[in-house]
Amino acid sequence: MNILFIHGMNQQHYTAQSLRQRWLNIFKQGLSLTHLPYNAETTHLSFPFYGDLLTQSHLSNALDLEAFLPKAFMHLHFPLHLYKTPQSGQEHKAYSIAPLPTQEASLRSRLYEEAFLIKDKTLREFMILLDHFPKLNESLIHEFLVEMYCYLSNTKFMQDVHLRILKKIKKDEELIVIGHSLGSVIAYNLLQQIQYPVKIKRFITLASPLAFRIIQEKITHPISRPKNLQGDWFNFYSKDDFLSAFPLRATPFNFTPPIINQEISTTVDHPHEIAGYLRHPDVLKRILEMTIPNQ
C-alpha cells in the first residue's frame, strides 16, 4: 500500500528531503500518541515535493499563510449569517491535541489562546464574506497567495506540479491519497485527470479550501466523485481554521456515496498547519485502517 501525501503552499523554505522528514516526524509523533497499529514493512510513504517550483519562477507569496491578512483587518467583524453552514445528522468528534489545563493555566496563557481564537474567527468571517464576491476573492488570491493562483490559473505550473506527483504513482498501484490545504485541490484535480488506472482505496482531504466558490470555478469540471476512487472520501476540517472551516457537503459536493466530513480541533495558534491534522487520532485511524489486511 502506498500512502501519498500532497503538501500545501508556503513550503519553499524546505527541500524535498527536509519536507519529507518533517512530515515523517509529525506522522511518527501521532503514532506514538495514539498507539495505533502500523506496519512499516507493508506500507510505503510518498512525499512528492513541488515547493521549489515557485522559487524557480522567481515568485513568492506576499504574505505568510498563517498571517494571510494585514493587521488592519483584525478589528473587523463580518456577519456570519452571510454563509449558512449546512447541518447534518452526522456526529462530529472534536479533539484537542494538547489542551491547556483550564484550572492551572495562567492569565497570560488564557489571553494568548483567546487572542488566536478571535483572529481565527475574524479571518473565517472575512473568507465567508469574500466567497460572496468572487472577483475580490480572486484579486486577493492573485495578490497574496501567488502559489495557489499559479496552480489554479497557469496550465504549465499545474502540469509541472502534477508531473512531480505522478512520478510517485505506479500503474495499477493501491493508493491512499492525502492532500493538505492546496494539496487537497491538487489531489482532486489530479485524480480527475490521471490517464492510467490506479486503485485509490481512500481519499483524505485535510484543511481543504474546496468549499470556496473561487476554487470550485477553477478546478476540473464537472465536479464529481473521482472515478478511480474505490473507497471513501474523508474530509477533515476545523472550525478554527479560516481556510477550511466548512464541510464539503453542499452542492457541488453532494455526491453518492457522500463525502464523510468530520470536524476536529487542531492547534489554537496554528489551526491550518499540517501538524494539527496529521497528528490527530481520527485522521491517523482513517489512514492506518486501510493498511491492515481485510479492512
N, C-alpha and C positions, 0 to 999 in steps of 0.2 A: 504494500500500500504506500503510495506517495502522497504526503501531505504538502500541498503547495501553498506557501504563504506569500501574499502580494501586499507590499507595503504601501503606505500613503505618501503624501507630499512632504516637502521640507526635510529630506534625508540627504541633501547634497554634501553635508559635512562628514558622511560616512563613506567607506569603501564597501565593495561587495562583501569583503571578509569581515569588516567590523560590524556591519549591519546584521549579517548572519549571526555573529557571536552575541550581539545584543539581544536579538530575538530568542536565540537559544537559551541565554541566561534567564530571560523572563519566563520562557516556557518551563525551564527546569525549576525555577522558583515556585511556579504554580504547582508543578508536580509534587514538590516537597511539602507544600502547604496542604494539598488535598489528598495525597496518598492514593491517587487513582492508579490502576494498573496500566503499565506502559511497556511494550515490548520493542526495544530499540533494534533488535535483530531483524524484525519483520517489517519495520516501518522506516521509510526514507523521508527525510525532511528537506524540502527545497525552498530556497530563498532567492528567487530572481531579483536582480537589482537594476533599477533604471534611474536612480537618483542623480547619476553623473551626466545624464543627457541634457539637463537644463544648463549645467555648468559649461558643457561643450558648446552650447549655443550662445554662451556669454550672456545668459539671462539669470535673474534671481528673483525670488519672491520679495516684494517690497516690505511685507510685514510677516513676522513670525505667526504661525497658525495659532499658537496659544494666546497671543495678544490679539491678532486679527483686526481689531478696530482701534482707531486713535482714542486716546483717553478722553477726548472731548465728547465722545458718545456715551461715556459711562454714566452720566447723570440722567440720561434719557430713559423714559419708561413708556413702552408702547402697549396698546391694548391687546391682551391675549385673545379677546373674543374674535379677532380677525381670522383666527385659524382654529377650527374646531377639530380636535383630535378624535378620530373615531373610537368609540367604545367597543369593547369585545367581552365575551364571556370567558375568555382565557384568563387564567391566573398568572400573574407576573410576580416572580420572586425577586425581591430586592435584597442585595447582599453587599456589604461593605468590606473591602479587603482589610483595612486597618482603621476601624472607627476610633475616634477619640473617646476615651472614658469620660462620660459627661460629668460625673461627680468629682473627678480628680483633675479635669482639665483646667488650666489656668485661664484667667480672663483674657490674656493675650491670645491663647490658642483658640478660644471661642470666637473672639473678634476676627482672628485670621480666617477661620472657617466661614464665618458669616460674610466676610468681605468677598470671598471667592464665590459663595452661593449667589450673592447679589450680582456679581459680574456675570456669572453664567446665565442667570435669569434675564439680565438686560440684553446680553448677546443673543439669547434664544428668541426673545421678543423682537429684536431687531431683524433677525433672519426670517421670522414669521412675516414681518411687515414687507421685507424685500421680496418675499415669494409672491406677493400680490402686485409687484412692479417688476416684471421680468427684464425690462431694458435697464433699469437701475441696477438690478442684481447682476446682469451680465457685465455692466460697466465696472462694478466693484470687483468682480472676479478678474476681469482683464487688468485692472489697475493693481490689485494687491495679491491675487493668487495666480501668478503667472503660470505655474506648473499645471494647475488644473485647467486654465484657459488654453494652454498649448495642447493638452491632451484632447480637450473637447472640440477644439476648432482647427487644429493643424493636423491634417491627414498624415503627413510624413512623421511627425512626432508620435502620433498614435501607433503607426506601423512599427516604428523603432522600439517603442515600449513593448508592443505585442511580440516582436521577434525575440526580445530578451526573455520573455516568459515562455514562449513556445520551445525554446532550447531546453527547457526543463521538463517538457511533456513528451512522452513517447506514445506512439500509436497503440491503441487498444489497452492503454495502461489504466489501472484503477486509481482514482484520484479523490482526495478530499481537497476542495479549493476553499481557501480562507482569504478574504480581502478586507483590509482595514482602511477606512476613510476613502480617499481617492482610489485606493486599491480595490475597493468593492465595486466602484464604477468600471474600472479597468477589467476586473474579473467578469462582470456581467457582459460587457461588450465582447470580450474575447470568447466567452462561452457561446455567444450568439454567432460569432464569425468563424470559429475554428472549422477547418475544412476536412480534417480526417477524424475517424471515430475514436473517441475516448470515453471512458466509463466514469462519469462523475458520480461517486457514491453519496456525496453530501456537499452542499454549498453553504458556506457560513459567511455572512457579512457582519462586520464589526464597525460600529460608528459610521454607518453609511449615510451619505448625503443624498441618496437616490430619491428621497421623499420630496425634494425640491423640484419645482417645475422647470427651472432653468437647466437643471441636469437632465431631466426627462426629455426635454426638447432636443437634446444633442446626442443622446445615446442611440444605439441601433433600434430601428423600428421595423415592424411593430413590436412594442414592448410585450414580452411574453415569457413564459417559463422556458429556460434553455432546454433545447431538445436532447442534448447529451446528458442532462441531469436525470439520473436514475433514482436518486433518493430524495431526501428532504432538503428544503432551503430554510435554514435558521438565520434569523436576523436579530442581533443583539444591539440594543440601544440604551442610552442612559438619559434620564430626564434632565440631568445637569449638563449634558453635552450639547452645546448650542448647535452643532452641525449634524446631530443625529438624534434629536430629542423626540422624533416622531416615528411610529411604526410604519412598515411597508404593508399597508392593509387596504387602503382605499384605491380606487381606480387611478392608474392602470395596473396596480399590483394585486388585484383581487383574483388571483389565479385559482385553478383547481388542478391538483391539490394546493391548498393555500400555503403561503409563506408562514412559517411559525415564528412569530415575533415574541421576543422576551425582553422585558425591561430589567436592567440590572443597575446597580450603583457602582460607579468607578471611583477614582480618587478625587477628592474635593478640589485640590489645587490644579490638577491637570486632567480634567474629566475626559478629554478627547484622546489622550495618549494611549498607545498600544498596551502599556503595562497594566492599566486598569482593566482592560478587556481580556488579554491573553492569560493573565493570572487568575481570572475569575473561575471558580469551580464549575459553574454551569456551562461555561464556554469549553473548558477542558473536558468535561464529561461528554459533550456532544462531539468533540474531536476524537477522543480516545475510544469511545464505544464502537466506533466504526472500524477500529484496528483489531478488535477482538474477534476471533473466528466465530462464525454462526450468528453474528449480530445483524 
